[in-house]
């Protein structure tokens, strides 16, 4: 779970473009986050039917759904940030729940399990992913990065 970007480069500090917004911790908020990320990627030149748009939209859906389902704190929103760097696009979903971190090693769910595959999907689709704690407030960020191909 390492970042594709070198933290010592200027690009790691200042993305070319960025979109950030807070959403209600509800299924409706998760759907809106997915749709707005998809739309923003299209505006940035990654068409709706492009593999990168489809991949990042799916990753956003999984991470936003997890924020609503596992990271929800009553009365608190979750945040989404999409950033474009020269070598990768990065999606971050942040919530205020500190005690529920994704596991470092993703367990395989039972074949008949109805859930538990979201982060496995993120790991399979992204070129890198991970978690980080909030520095100024309680909570965590789950991020994923994809390289344009």
C-alpha positions as CSV (number, residue, x, y, z in Angstrom):
1,X,0.0,0.0,0.0
2,X,2.4,2.7,-1.2
3,X,1.7,5.8,-3.1
4,X,2.8,6.1,-6.7
5,X,3.9,9.7,-6.2
6,X,7.2,10.7,-4.7
7,X,6.4,12.9,-1.7
8,X,9.6,15.0,-2.4
9,X,8.4,16.2,-5.8
10,X,6.5,19.5,-6.2
11,X,3.7,17.5,-8.0
12,X,3.0,15.7,-4.7
13,X,2.3,19.0,-3.1
14,X,0.4,20.8,-5.8
15,X,-1.9,18.8,-8.1
16,X,-2.6,20.1,-11.6
17,X,-6.3,20.0,-10.9
18,X,-8.4,19.2,-7.9
19,X,-12.0,18.6,-6.9
20,X,-13.1,18.4,-3.3
21,X,-16.5,18.3,-1.6
22,X,-18.2,17.1,1.5
23,X,-21.2,14.8,1.4
24,X,-23.9,13.6,3.8
25,X,-23.1,10.1,5.3
26,X,-26.0,8.5,3.5
27,X,-26.4,6.2,0.5
28,X,-27.6,9.3,-1.4
29,X,-24.4,11.2,-0.5
30,X,-22.3,8.2,-1.7
31,X,-24.2,8.1,-5.0
32,X,-23.7,11.9,-5.5
33,X,-20.0,11.6,-4.8
34,X,-19.6,8.9,-7.4
35,X,-21.6,10.9,-10.0
36,X,-19.7,14.1,-9.4
37,X,-16.3,12.4,-9.6
38,X,-17.4,10.7,-12.9
39,X,-18.6,14.1,-14.2
40,X,-15.4,15.9,-13.1
41,X,-13.2,13.3,-14.8
42,X,-15.1,13.8,-18.0
43,X,-14.6,17.6,-17.7
44,X,-10.9,17.0,-17.3
45,X,-10.7,15.0,-20.5
46,X,-11.2,11.5,-19.2
47,X,-14.4,10.7,-21.1
48,X,-17.3,8.9,-19.4
49,X,-16.6,5.7,-21.3
50,X,-12.8,5.8,-20.8
51,X,-11.2,3.0,-18.8
52,X,-9.7,5.6,-16.3
53,X,-13.1,7.3,-15.7
54,X,-14.8,3.9,-15.2
55,X,-12.1,2.6,-12.9
56,X,-12.0,5.8,-10.7
57,X,-15.8,6.0,-10.6
58,X,-16.0,2.4,-9.4
59,X,-13.3,3.0,-6.8
60,X,-15.1,6.1,-5.6
61,X,-18.3,4.2,-5.3
62,X,-16.6,1.5,-3.1
63,X,-14.8,4.0,-0.9
64,X,-17.8,6.3,-0.5
65,X,-20.0,3.3,0.3
66,X,-17.5,2.1,2.9
67,X,-17.4,5.6,4.5
68,X,-21.2,5.6,4.8
69,X,-21.4,2.0,6.0
70,X,-18.4,1.6,8.2
71,X,-17.1,5.2,8.9
72,X,-20.3,7.0,9.6
73,X,-20.5,9.1,12.7
74,X,-24.0,10.6,13.3
75,X,-24.1,14.2,12.3
76,X,-20.8,14.1,10.4
77,X,-20.2,14.2,6.7
78,X,-17.6,12.4,4.6
79,X,-15.3,14.2,2.2
80,X,-14.1,13.3,-1.3
81,X,-11.0,14.7,-3.0
82,X,-10.0,14.0,-6.5
83,X,-6.6,15.2,-7.6
84,X,-4.7,15.0,-10.9
85,X,-1.0,14.8,-10.9
86,X,1.4,14.3,-13.9
87,X,1.8,10.6,-13.2
88,X,-1.5,9.6,-11.5
89,X,-5.0,10.5,-10.4
90,X,-5.7,10.1,-6.8
91,X,-9.1,9.7,-5.1
92,X,-9.4,10.2,-1.3
93,X,-12.4,9.5,0.8
94,X,-12.3,10.8,4.4
95,X,-14.5,10.1,7.4
96,X,-14.4,10.9,11.1
97,X,-14.4,7.3,12.4
98,X,-10.9,6.7,13.8
99,X,-11.4,3.3,15.4
100,X,-12.5,1.5,12.3
101,X,-9.5,1.3,10.0
102,X,-9.4,-1.0,6.9
103,X,-7.2,-4.0,7.6
104,X,-3.6,-3.9,6.2
105,X,-4.0,-7.5,4.9
106,X,-7.4,-7.9,3.1
107,X,-9.0,-11.2,4.1
108,X,-10.9,-13.1,1.4
109,X,-14.6,-13.4,2.3
110,X,-16.3,-16.7,2.1
111,X,-17.6,-17.7,-1.3
112,X,-21.2,-17.3,-0.2
113,X,-20.6,-14.0,1.7
114,X,-22.9,-11.1,0.6
115,X,-20.3,-8.4,1.3
116,X,-16.6,-7.9,2.1
117,X,-15.2,-7.6,-1.4
118,X,-15.0,-3.8,-1.8
119,X,-11.5,-3.2,-0.8
120,X,-10.3,-6.3,-2.7
121,X,-11.9,-4.7,-5.8
122,X,-10.1,-1.4,-5.0
123,X,-6.8,-3.2,-4.5
124,X,-7.2,-5.0,-7.8
125,X,-8.2,-1.9,-9.8
126,X,-5.9,0.7,-8.4
127,X,-2.1,1.0,-9.0
128,X,-1.7,1.9,-5.3
129,X,-4.0,2.4,-2.3
130,X,-3.8,2.9,1.4
131,X,-5.0,4.7,4.5
132,X,-3.8,7.7,6.5
133,X,-5.0,9.3,9.7
134,X,-6.3,12.9,9.6
135,X,-3.6,15.3,11.0
136,X,-5.9,18.1,12.3
137,X,-9.1,16.2,13.3
138,X,-10.3,12.8,14.2
139,X,-10.8,10.4,11.3
140,X,-9.0,8.7,8.5
141,X,-8.6,8.9,4.7
142,X,-8.7,5.9,2.4
143,X,-7.0,6.7,-0.9
144,X,-6.4,5.1,-4.2
145,X,-4.2,6.1,-7.2
146,X,-4.5,5.1,-10.9
147,X,-2.0,5.9,-13.6
148,X,-3.4,7.2,-16.9
149,X,-2.6,4.6,-19.6
